[in-house]
Amino acid sequence: MEITYFGHSCFKLKTKDLTVIIDPFDPEKLGIKLPKLECDAVLLTHAHFDHNYKEGVSGYRLLVDGPGEYELTGVKIMGIPTKHGGDEVEGGMQNTMYYIEAEDGVAVLHCGDLGHTLDDATLEKFGEVTALLIPVGGIYTIDAEKASKVISSIEPAFVVPMHFRTEGSKINNIDTLEKFLDEMGLENGAVKRLTSLKISSADNEVETQVIVLEKQ
C-alpha cells in the first residue's frame, strides 16, 4: 500500500486494486490547495468543512461518513465511533476513526479529529496497525502529549502526524509539527521525510518510527 498526504488530515491510500481518499478539505475555506482527486472510496471522519469536502473528489463508488463495516475490492473498512476534540463540541460531535485493512495484512488507522486517548474497549475493536495517521495539533484534536499516549497504546510500525499548523492554512491556532516531534524526543532535522510512504505486511514487525509526509 502507498500512502500520500495532501495536507491537514487528507490522505490517499492506494493498493493494487483500490484507491481511497480520507478527509478531503474545502481549499477555499481552509486556505491551502487541494489537487484534483479521483478514487474508488471516500471516507469522511466528521461534518466539518476541513474534513468532508466530497465535492473535491470524483469517480468514487463508495462514500462512508460514519461508523460501520464496509468492504470494497478486498479491502475492509471499519468505522469506529469516538469523540471530536475541542471545547466547542464537548460532549457533542462524533468523530469516526477508520481502520482500513488490505488483503495482504497491511492496516492503516486514520484517527480523524480524535479528541481523547483510547480506552481498552476501543483498542479491542481493531487489530494490528501498520501505519497510524494521527492528529497532533490540539484545540480541535488531541495534542502532542495525548498523541504520544495513543501511539504507545497502539504500537504501530509507522506514525504519520497530521492536523498541525501549516503555512497558509486559515486554521492557524493549533500547535506546530515541531511540538509533536519534541514530545516524541525527535530532532526535526533527523526525522525521515518522504513524498509518500510504501508499506507492506513485513513492516508490522518493525519498531515504531515517525514519518513526516510532505504535502503533495
Buried (B, 14 or more C-beta within 10 A) or exposed (E): BEBBBBBBBBBBBBBEEBBBBBBBBBBEEBBBEBEEBEBBBBBBBBEBEBBBBBEBBEEBEBEBBEBEEBEBBEBBBBBBEBBBBBEEBEEEBBBBBBBBBBBBBBBBBBBBBBBBBBEEEBEEEBEBBBBBBBBBBBBBBBBBEBBBEBBEEBEBBBBBBBBBBBEEBEBEEBBBBBBBBEBBEBEEEEBEEBEBBEBEBEBBEEEBBBBBBEBE
